Amino acid sequence: MSNLLDNVFGLSGQALDVWQRRSEAIASNIANADTPDYKARDVDFRQVLQQASGEPSQSLALSTPTPGQMTTTSESADSLKYRVPLQPSMDGNTVDAQVEQSAFASNMVHYQASLSFINSTIQQLRLAINGGGQG
């Protein structure tokens, strides 16, 4: 059934999941804006989307000479990345509240767009099942 839904909704369903995880990460950054040594994190949407679509990565694979040095599983690709601060703070916190709020607002726009794509697909399916509105 999941494969059928993937065929119907395409990447919109997976994108919705990534936008959800990104909003949680950004909300965590905002909540910890005053926590000393807290490092802001974010989802690398391009990398996750590229992995979900099955496209080969454009970057070179890292070699791991020592076992356990670095994981190369898909779980590591989905993990959060550290955000590079525009202006580092004295207490080691890398959260910039204005950047995070802007990223959160932008993320919500993308989330709503993904929901709209899924909703329109469902409406088209309903229309096709009902025979074009007759019935």
ROTIGU-307142 format. One record per atom (N, C-alpha, C, O, CB): residue in three letters; x, z, y. Coordinates in pm, whole numbers, padded with zeros to 5 digits, always signed. Glycine has a CB too. Layout:
ROTIGU-307142
ALAXZY ...
end
This chain:
ROTIGU-307142
MET+00082+00000-00120 MET+00000+00000+00000 MET+00086+00000+00126 MET+00054-00066+00225 MET-00093+00121+00000 SER+00197+00074+00121 SER+00285+00080+00237 SER+00344-00056+00269 SER+00359-00093+00386 SER+00396+00182+00214 ASN+00379-00132+00165 ASN+00434-00265+00186 ASN+00330-00355+00253 ASN+00365-00437+00339 ASN+00480-00326+00053 LEU+00204-00342+00213 LEU+00096-00419+00275 LEU+00082-00383+00423 LEU+00068-00472+00507 LEU-00037-00393+00201 LEU+00087-00254+00453 LEU+00077-00212+00593 LEU+00196-00259+00674 LEU+00182-00295+00791 LEU+00065-00060+00602 ASP+00314-00260+00613 ASP+00432-00312+00682 ASP+00415-00460+00715 ASP+00456-00505+00821 ASP+00559-00291+00598 ASN+00354-00534+00623 ASN+00329-00677+00648 ASN+00226-00696+00759 ASN+00238-00790+00838 ASN+00281-00746+00519 VAL+00126-00609+00765 VAL+00019-00623+00865 VAL+00069-00581+01004 VAL+00047-00652+01102 VAL-00103-00539+00824 PHE+00133-00467+01012 PHE+00172-00412+01141 PHE+00313-00453+01185 PHE+00349-00431+01300 PHE+00163-00262+01137 GLY+00390-00511+01098 GLY+00525-00552+01134 GLY+00610-00431+01166 GLY+00601-00327+01101 GLY+00523-00648+01252 LEU+00693-00445+01267 LEU+00782-00336+01306 LEU+00715-00237+01402 LEU+00776-00137+01439 LEU+00907-00392+01370 SER+00591-00263+01442 SER+00526-00175+01539 SER+00509-00033+01484 SER+00527+00064+01558 SER+00389-00230+01577 GLY+00477-00021+01357 GLY+00461+00111+01297 GLY+00592+00187+01292 GLY+00597+00307+01320 GLY+00404+00099+01157 GLN+00699+00117+01255 GLN+00830+00181+01250 GLN+00879+00213+01391 GLN+00941+00316+01414 GLN+00931+00091+01178 ALA+00850+00124+01485 ALA+00889+00150+01624 ALA+00818+00273+01678 ALA+00876+00352+01752 ALA+00858+00027+01713 LEU+00692+00289+01640 LEU+00615+00406+01684 LEU+00681+00534+01635 LEU+00689+00633+01708 LEU+00470+00398+01632 ASP+00729+00533+01512 ASP+00798+00649+01456 ASP+00926+00679+01533 ASP+00957+00795+01560 ASP+00829+00627+01309 VAL+01000+00575+01568 VAL+01125+00595+01643 VAL+01095+00646+01783 VAL+01166+00735+01832 VAL+01205+00463+01650 TRP+00993+00592+01849 TRP+00957+00641+01984 TRP+00917+00788+01977 TRP+00946+00866+02067 TRP+00841+00556+02045 GLN+00848+00826+01868 GLN+00808+00966+01849 GLN+00932+01056+01838 GLN+00940+01159+01905 GLN+00720+00982+01723 ARG+01028+01015+01754 ARG+01150+01095+01738 ARG+01228+01101+01868 ARG+01288+01204+01900 ARG+01238+01037+01626 ARG+01228+00992+01944 ARG+01301+00990+02070 ARG+01235+01084+02172 ARG+01305+01153+02246 ARG+01308+00847+02126 SER+01103+01087+02175 SER+01035+01177+02269 SER+01065+01322+02235 SER+01079+01405+02325 SER+00883+01153+02268 GLU+01075+01354+02105 GLU+01110+01490+02065 GLU+01252+01525+02108 GLU+01278+01637+02153 GLU+01094+01507+01914 ALA+01344+01431+02094 ALA+01483+01456+02134 ALA+01494+01475+02285 ALA+01563+01566+02332 ALA+01573+01340+02089 ILE+01425+01391+02361 ILE+01430+01402+02506 ILE+01364+01532+02553 ILE+01413+01598+02645 ILE+01362+01281+02573 ALA+01253+01569+02489 ALA+01187+01696+02524 ALA+01279+01814+02496 ALA+01282+01911+02571 ALA+01054+01712+02447 SER+01354+01805+02386 SER+01450+01911+02355 SER+01560+01917+02461 SER+01604+02025+02500 SER+01511+01889+02216 ASN+01604+01801+02507 ASN+01706+01797+02613 ASN+01653+01864+02740 ASN+01723+01944+02802 ASN+01748+01651+02643 ILE+01531+01830+02777 ILE+01472+01888+02899 ILE+01456+02039+02885 ILE+01483+02114+02979 ILE+01334+01824+02929 ALA+01414+02084+02767 ALA+01395+02227+02744 ALA+01527+02304+02751 ALA+01529+02422+02785 ALA+01329+02251+02609 ASN+01637+02237+02718 ASN+01767+02302+02717 ASN+01854+02265+02837 ASN+01976+02273+02830 ASN+01840+02268+02590 ALA+01792+02225+02945 ALA+01866+02181+03064 ALA+01955+02291+03122 ALA+02056+02261+03185 ALA+01770+02133+03170 ASP+01919+02417+03101 ASP+01997+02528+03156 ASP+02077+02603+03050 ASP+02133+02709+03079 ASP+01906+02623+03226 THR+02084+02551+02930 THR+02157+02617+02822 THR+02305+02578+02829 THR+02338+02459+02822 THR+02097+02579+02683 PRO+02393+02676+02843 PRO+02537+02643+02850 PRO+02584+02573+02723 PRO+02543+02608+02612 PRO+02620+02770+02873 ASP+02671+02474+02740 ASP+02732+02396+02632 ASP+02632+02315+02549 ASP+02667+02267+02441 ASP+02807+02488+02540 TYR+02511+02298+02598 TYR+02416+02214+02525 TYR+02450+02068+02552 TYR+02474+02030+02666 TYR+02267+02245+02566 LYS+02453+01988+02448 LYS+02486+01846+02459 LYS+02359+01763+02443 LYS+02290+01772+02341 LYS+02591+01805+02352 ALA+02328+01684+02544 ALA+02208+01598+02541 ALA+02223+01494+02431 ALA+02331+01438+02411 ALA+02186+01529+02680 ARG+02112+01469+02360 ARG+02114+01373+02250 ARG+02001+01274+02268 ARG+01902+01301+02337 ARG+02103+01444+02113 ASP+02018+01158+02205 ASP+01916+01054+02216 ASP+01922+00966+02092 ASP+02021+00966+02020 ASP+01937+00968+02345 VAL+01814+00893+02068 VAL+01806+00800+01956 VAL+01859+00665+02001 VAL+01823+00617+02109 VAL+01660+00788+01903 ASP+01943+00605+01920 ASP+01990+00469+01947 ASP+01886+00374+01890 ASP+01893+00336+01773 ASP+02134+00443+01885 PHE+01788+00336+01974 PHE+01673+00258+01927 PHE+01716+00123+01871 PHE+01663+00079+01769 PHE+01575+00237+02041 ARG+01810+00058+01935 ARG+01855-00074+01886 ARG+01911-00064+01745 ARG+01881-00149+01660 ARG+01961-00132+01979 GLN+01991+00037+01720 GLN+02051+00052+01588 GLN+01945+00081+01482 GLN+01949+00025+01373 GLN+02155+00164+01590 VAL+01850+00167+01515 VAL+01745+00201+01419 VAL+01655+00080+01395 VAL+01617+00054+01280 VAL+01662+00320+01469 LEU+01620+00007+01500 LEU+01535-00111+01485 LEU+01607-00219+01405 LEU+01547-00286+01322 LEU+01494-00165+01623 GLN+01735-00236+01431 GLN+01813-00334+01357 GLN+01818-00298+01209 GLN+01808-00386+01123 GLN+01956-00343+01415 GLN+01832-00171+01179 GLN+01833-00126+01041 GLN+01697-00147+00976 GLN+01690-00188+00860 GLN+01874+00022+01034 ALA+01589-00119+01049 ALA+01454-00133+00995 ALA+01419-00279+00970 ALA+01346-00311+00875 ALA+01353-00071+01090 SER+01469-00368+01054 SER+01437-00510+01038 SER+01523-00577+00931 SER+01496-00691+00892 SER+01454-00582+01169 GLY+01627-00508+00885 GLY+01712-00564+00781 GLY+01819-00658+00831 GLY+01887-00723+00751 GLY+01628-00635+00683 GLU+01835-00667+00963 GLU+01939-00753+01019 GLU+02076-00690+00998 GLU+02090-00568+01004 GLU+01914-00778+01169 PRO+02177-00773+00972 PRO+02310-00716+00955 PRO+02363-00660+01087 PRO+02334-00712+01195 PRO+02407-00822+00901 SER+02439-00557+01076 SER+02496-00492+01194 SER+02603-00581+01257 SER+02680-00647+01187 SER+02555-00355+01158 GLN+02607-00581+01390 GLN+02707-00660+01461 GLN+02839-00586+01473 GLN+02940-00645+01512 GLN+02655-00697+01600 SER+02839-00457+01441 SER+02961-00380+01454 SER+03037-00378+01321 SER+02980-00403+01215 SER+02931-00237+01501 LEU+03163-00347+01329 LEU+03245-00339+01210 LEU+03218-00208+01137 LEU+03194-00104+01200 LEU+03395-00351+01245 ALA+03222-00214+01006 ALA+03203-00093+00926 ALA+03327-00006+00937 ALA+03439-00057+00938 ALA+03172-00128+00778 LEU+03308+00124+00944 LEU+03419+00217+00951 LEU+03470+00246+00810 LEU+03392+00260+00716 LEU+03379+00347+01022 SER+03599+00257+00797 SER+03653+00295+00667 SER+03674+00446+00666 SER+03705+00506+00769 SER+03787+00219+00636 THR+03656+00505+00550 THR+03672+00650+00537 THR+03781+00676+00435 THR+03754+00678+00315 THR+03538+00718+00495 PRO+03904+00697+00480 PRO+04015+00716+00387 PRO+04004+00844+00305 PRO+04052+00848+00191 PRO+04143+00715+00462 THR+03943+00947+00360 THR+03931+01074+00291 THR+03785+01096+00254 THR+03698+01087+00341 THR+03984+01190+00377 PRO+03755+01125+00127 PRO+03615+01150+00089 PRO+03557+01266+00169 PRO+03622+01369+00190 PRO+03605+01180-00062 GLY+03432+01248+00214 GLY+03366+01352+00292 GLY+03400+01351+00438 GLY+03350+01434+00514 GLY+03399+01484+00236 GLN+03486+01259+00480 GLN+03527+01255+00621 GLN+03412+01210+00710 GLN+03392+01266+00818 GLN+03646+01162+00639 MET+03338+01111+00665 MET+03230+01057+00747 MET+03125+00999+00654 MET+03158+00928+00559 MET+03283+00950+00847 THR+02998+01028+00680 THR+02894+00973+00595 THR+02863+00831+00639 THR+02872+00797+00757 THR+02767+01060+00600 THR+02826+00749+00541 THR+02790+00611+00572 THR+02651+00579+00522 THR+02618+00462+00502 THR+02891+00514+00510 THR+02569+00681+00501 THR+02434+00659+00453 THR+02344+00619+00568 THR+02380+00631+00685 THR+02380+00784+00383 SER+02225+00570+00533 SER+02130+00531+00638 SER+02085+00652+00719 SER+02043+00637+00833 SER+02009+00462+00576 GLU+02095+00771+00660 GLU+02057+00892+00731 GLU+02144+00911+00855 GLU+02095+00956+00959 GLU+02068+01013+00640 SER+02273+00878+00845 SER+02361+00893+00961 SER+02327+00792+01070 SER+02347+00820+01188 SER+02506+00878+00919 ALA+02275+00674+01031 ALA+02238+00573+01130 ALA+02114+00617+01209 ALA+02099+00581+01325 ALA+02212+00438+01063 ASP+02026+00695+01144 ASP+01906+00742+01211 ASP+01929+00866+01294 ASP+01842+00906+01372 ASP+01799+00768+01110 SER+02044+00928+01280 SER+02068+01054+01349 SER+02080+01032+01499 SER+02100+00920+01547 SER+02194+01121+01295 LEU+02067+01140+01569 LEU+02075+01135+01714 LEU+02219+01115+01759 LEU+02313+01162+01696 LEU+02016+01263+01776 LYS+02233+01045+01870 LYS+02365+01022+01930 LYS+02378+01110+02054 LYS+02278+01142+02119 LYS+02385+00871+01966 TYR+02500+01148+02086 TYR+02522+01226+02208 TYR+02517+01134+02328 TYR+02570+01023+02327 TYR+02657+01300+02202 ARG+02453+01184+02433 ARG+02443+01106+02556 ARG+02564+01135+02643 ARG+02607+01249+02657 ARG+02311+01140+02632 VAL+02619+01031+02702 VAL+02734+01046+02791 VAL+02683+01088+02928 VAL+02601+01018+02988 VAL+02818+00912+02801 PRO+02729+01203+02978 PRO+02678+01252+03107 PRO+02729+01168+03225 PRO+02843+01122+03225 PRO+02716+01398+03126 LEU+02643+01150+03324 LEU+02684+01081+03445 LEU+02769+01172+03533 LEU+02863+01128+03598 LEU+02562+01032+03522 GLN+02732+01301+03533 GLN+02805+01398+03612 GLN+02813+01528+03531 GLN+02715+01602+03523 GLN+02735+01422+03751 PRO+02927+01556+03470 PRO+02939+01676+03387 PRO+02920+01803+03468 PRO+02955+01809+03586 PRO+03075+01678+03317 SER+02865+01904+03403 SER+02845+02031+03471 SER+02957+02128+03435 SER+03032+02106+03340 SER+02707+02091+03436 MET+02968+02234+03511 MET+03075+02333+03490 MET+03055+02412+03361 MET+03153+02456+03301 MET+03081+02429+03608 ASP+02930+02430+03316 ASP+02905+02511+03197 ASP+02906+02430+03068 ASP+02876+02483+02961 ASP+02773+02582+03210 GLY+02939+02300+03076 GLY+02948+02217+02957 GLY+02817+02154+02914 GLY+02813+02083+02814 GLY+03001+02297+02845 ASN+02710+02177+02988 ASN+02581+02118+02957 ASN+02581+01974+03005 ASN+02620+01947+03119 ASN+02464+02199+03021 THR+02536+01881+02920 THR+02538+01739+02957 THR+02399+01686+02992 THR+02381+01564+03003 THR+02598+01657+02845 VAL+02301+01774+03008 VAL+02165+01731+03040 VAL+02153+01708+03190 VAL+02183+01796+03270 VAL+02061+01836+02993 ASP+02108+01590+03227 ASP+02074+01558+03366 ASP+01922+01549+03369 ASP+01864+01455+03314 ASP+02144+01423+03416 ALA+01857+01644+03432 ALA+01711+01655+03428 ALA+01643+01527+03478 ALA+01543+01484+03420 ALA+01666+01773+03511 GLN+01696+01467+03583 GLN+01633+01345+03635 GLN+01646+01228+03538 GLN+01552+01150+03522 GLN+01695+01308+03770 VAL+01761+01215+03474 VAL+01780+01110+03375 VAL+01686+01132+03257 VAL+01625+01037+03207 VAL+01927+01105+03327 GLU+01674+01257+03213 GLU+01588+01288+03099 GLU+01441+01263+03130 GLU+01368+01210+03047 GLU+01608+01433+03056 GLN+01398+01301+03250 GLN+01259+01278+03288 GLN+01229+01129+03298 GLN+01121+01084+03259 GLN+01228+01346+03421 SER+01323+01053+03350 SER+01306+00908+03358 SER+01301+00847+03218 SER+01218+00761+03190 SER+01419+00845+03440 ALA+01390+00892+03130 ALA+01392+00842+02993 ALA+01263+00879+02920 ALA+01212+00800+02841 ALA+01514+00899+02917 PHE+01211+00999+02946 PHE+01086+01042+02882 PHE+00969+00955+02927 PHE+00887+00914+02845 PHE+01058+01190+02915 ALA+00962+00927+03057 ALA+00855+00842+03110 ALA+00865+00701+03052 ALA+00764+00642+03012 ALA+00859+00837+03265 SER+00985+00646+03048 SER+01006+00513+02991 SER+00970+00512+02843 SER+00908+00416+02795 SER+01151+00469+03011 ASN+01007+00616+02773 ASN+00977+00625+02630 ASN+00826+00629+02606 ASN+00776+00570+02510 ASN+01044+00749+02569 MET+00754+00699+02691 MET+00609+00706+02675 MET+00543+00571+02698 MET+00442+00539+02634 MET+00550+00809+02772 VAL+00598+00491+02788 VAL+00546+00355+02809 VAL+00565+00272+02683 VAL+00474+00201+02641 VAL+00617+00287+02930 HIS+00683+00282+02622 HIS+00710+00209+02498 HIS+00620+00259+02385 HIS+00570+00180+02305 HIS+00858+00222+02458 TYR+00601+00389+02378 TYR+00515+00449+02276 TYR+00372+00396+02289 TYR+00309+00357+02190 TYR+00516+00604+02286 GLN+00321+00394+02413 GLN+00186+00344+02437 GLN+00176+00196+02405 GLN+00073+00151+02354 GLN+00146+00368+02582 ALA+00281+00119+02433 ALA+00279-00023+02401 ALA+00272-00044+02250 ALA+00198-00130+02202 ALA+00403-00093+02459 SER+00349+00033+02175 SER+00344+00023+02028 SER+00206+00060+01976 SER+00155-00005+01884 SER+00450+00114+01964 LEU+00146+00163+02034 LEU+00009+00199+01995 LEU-00089+00087+02026 LEU-00180+00060+01947 LEU-00034+00328+02066 SER-00071+00023+02139 SER-00160-00088+02177 SER-00146-00205+02081 SER-00247-00266+02044 SER-00129-00135+02320 PHE-00023-00237+02039 PHE-00003-00345+01942 PHE-00072-00312+01810 PHE-00138-00398+01751 PHE+00146-00370+01919 ILE-00056-00190+01765 ILE-00119-00149+01639 ILE-00270-00152+01652 ILE-00340-00199+01562 ILE-00072-00008+01597 ASN-00322-00102+01764 ASN-00466-00100+01787 ASN-00524-00241+01792 ASN-00631-00266+01736 ASN-00497-00027+01917 SER-00455-00334+01857 SER-00505-00472+01863 SER-00502-00537+01726 SER-00590-00618+01694 SER-00423-00555+01963 THR-00403-00504+01644 THR-00397-00557+01508 THR-00514-00506+01426 THR-00576-00581+01351 THR-00263-00518+01439 ILE-00546-00378+01441 ILE-00661-00320+01370 ILE-00791-00386+01416 ILE-00877-00416+01334 ILE-00668-00166+01393 GLN-00805-00409+01546 GLN-00926-00476+01596 GLN-00937-00618+01543 GLN-01047-00663+01511 GLN-00926-00478+01749 GLN-00825-00689+01533 GLN-00828-00825+01476 GLN-00866-00822+01329 GLN-00940-00908+01283 GLN-00691-00893+01494 LEU-00816-00723+01255 LEU-00854-00710+01114 LEU-01003-00680+01099 LEU-01069-00735+01012 LEU-00770-00600+01047 ARG-01054-00592+01184 ARG-01199-00562+01181 ARG-01281-00687+01209 ARG-01382-00713+01144 ARG-01233-00452+01283 LEU-01237-00763+01306 LEU-01306-00885+01342 LEU-01305-00984+01225 LEU-01406-01048+01197 LEU-01241-00948+01465 ALA-01191-00995+01158 ALA-01180-01087+01043 ALA-01267-01037+00926 ALA-01330-01118+00858 ALA-01032-01100+00998 ILE-01270-00907+00904 ILE-01350-00852+00793 ILE-01500-00869+00821 ILE-01577-00899+00730 ILE-01317-00703+00770 ASN-01539-00850+00945 ASN-01682-00862+00981 ASN-01725-01005+01000 ASN-01843-01028+01030 ASN-01711-00784+01106 GLY-01637-01101+00986 GLY-01673-01241+00999 GLY-01693-01287+01140 GLY-01784-01365+01168 GLY-01795-01267+00923 GLY-01610-01241+01230 GLY-01615-01287+01369 GLY-01725-01222+01450 GLY-01775-01282+01545 GLY-01633-01434+01372 GLY-01762-01100+01414 GLY-01861-01029+01494 GLY-02003-01045+01446 GLY-02095-00987+01504 GLY-01853-01074+01633 GLN-02024-01123+01341 GLN-02158-01140+01285 GLN-02180-01033+01180 GLN-02089-01006+01101 GLN-02177-01281+01224 GLY-02292-00974+01176 GLY-02318-00881+01069 GLY-02375-00759+01118 GLY-02404-00669+01039 GLY-02200-00851+00993 
end
